[in-house]
Amino acid sequence: MSKNISVIRQSVRQMIQDEFTADLPYTWEDDELNQYIEDTLVDLSQVQPHETKVSVIADGTKKIDLSTITDFDIADLINVEKAEYPVDEEPESFRNVTRFGNELTICIDTAPTSGDNIYLYCLKVHTLNDSESTLNRILERVLILGSAGQAAINKATALYLQGAKVNSQIDSAVTAIEGITTILSRAVNDIANGRAASESISDMLADAQTTLDKVDAEVQQAITDLDAGRLLANTVTIGRGLSDYAQLVTSGITNARGLLDEANGYFRQGQAEEGLISTQLGLASREIQAANAELGKAGGYLRIVSAKTGLAGVGRALENWGKAKQAEYKNELRRLRKVRMNIAYSRS
């Protein structure tokens, strides 16, 4: 039983290993394979055409308008080899024919009688669709072989073209990598500025510590003065000395307050510097994030380059396979080619 185009297409898929896999699309669309099958079918028909006999009605002339023949697609006509007139005689009365465009002329001395049948022996492109096929099993095999080879070669060409379009990705990767250098340079400057501010804070903290030490000394002196004054608190005769000690303590506390304000000033300045450090480090962090983003872009571009380079390798292997199948196909065509002889038939 002849295979229809759906079965032929599936056979081509099997040969090019493009069979159905769950959740994965076909590598070749149906329309693609149909086109390769159609092209190969026409090619095959040039060597081994479909031979068919068509009956037409004579109009009283030697001319036949091929475009008016019922159920006859002139687009599929390769050639009219000969005509038979009168028909159904033994032996057959074959006639030579000439063709110009859609007009066929029977090479006969006397024009056929109007209304008589004339048989045309035609060579046509094979029919292959969802419901009909004129191919035998041998021609089906050759058609599948040629279609698979052509599909592989064409897909290889497409992969080559994709693999060749890597220059823009390489340029983009280079631009991204060059951008990283500039970004990281800014980040280094930001960190250096932060480090300088940090060193300044270290000096401020040292000054604050020195000042706090002075505060501590003033407080300790105030305590000593208070202890000394406490000894005089119950001595009425020298009560005046307590007042003197109180003034000393008050003076010491005032000094301590001044020193604390000075230390607090250092701390406030340090806090301001810390804000600068935070700002600088924040800038550096953002620069580093930007550098990471550019690095990610560069990596993405380079992965595309790698993938497309790999496509070129796959394309080369696919092309070699396709060429091997095409060579087998052409060998089969040579074996199928018929030697057709030109015979001069009687005109009478």
Stockholm file with secondary structure:
# STOCKHOLM 1.0

chainA/1-348         MSKNISVIRQSVRQMIQDEFTADLPYTWEDDELNQYIEDTLVDLSQVQPHETKVSVIADGTKKIDLSTITDFDIADLINVEKAEYPVDEEPESFRNVTRFGNELTICIDTAPTSGDNIYLYCLKVHTLNDSESTLNRILERVLILGSAGQAAINKATALYLQGAKVNSQIDSAVTAIEGITTILSRAVNDIANGRAASESISDMLADAQTTLDKVDAEVQQAITDLDAGRLLANTVTIGRGLSDYAQLVTSGITNARGLLDEANGYFRQGQAEEGLISTQLGLASREIQAANAELGKAGGYLRIVSAKTGLAGVGRALENWGKAKQAEYKNELRRLRKVRMNIAYSRS
#=GR chainA/1-348 SS CCCCHHHHHHHHHHHTTCCCBTTBCCSSCHHHHHHHHHHHHHHHHHHSCEEEEEEEECCSSSEEEGGGCTTCCGGGEEEEEEEESSCSCSSCCEECEEEETTEEEECCSSCCCTTCEEEEEEEECCCBSSSCBCCCHHHHHHHHHHHHHHHHHHHHHHHHHHHHTTHHHHHHHHHHHHHHHHHHHHHHHHHHHHHHHHHHHHHHHHHHHHHHHHHHHHHHHHHHHHHHHHHHTTCGGGHHHHHHHHHHHHHHHHHHHHHHHHHHHHHHHHHHHHHHHHHHHHHHHHHHHHHHHHHHHHHHHHHHHHHHHHHHHHHHHHHHHHHHHHHHHHHHHHHHCCCCCCCCCCCC
#=GC SS_cons         CCCCHHHHHHHHHHHTTCCCBTTBCCSSCHHHHHHHHHHHHHHHHHHSCEEEEEEEECCSSSEEEGGGCTTCCGGGEEEEEEEESSCSCSSCCEECEEEETTEEEECCSSCCCTTCEEEEEEEECCCBSSSCBCCCHHHHHHHHHHHHHHHHHHHHHHHHHHHHTTHHHHHHHHHHHHHHHHHHHHHHHHHHHHHHHHHHHHHHHHHHHHHHHHHHHHHHHHHHHHHHHHHHTTCGGGHHHHHHHHHHHHHHHHHHHHHHHHHHHHHHHHHHHHHHHHHHHHHHHHHHHHHHHHHHHHHHHHHHHHHHHHHHHHHHHHHHHHHHHHHHHHHHHHHHCCCCCCCCCCCC
//
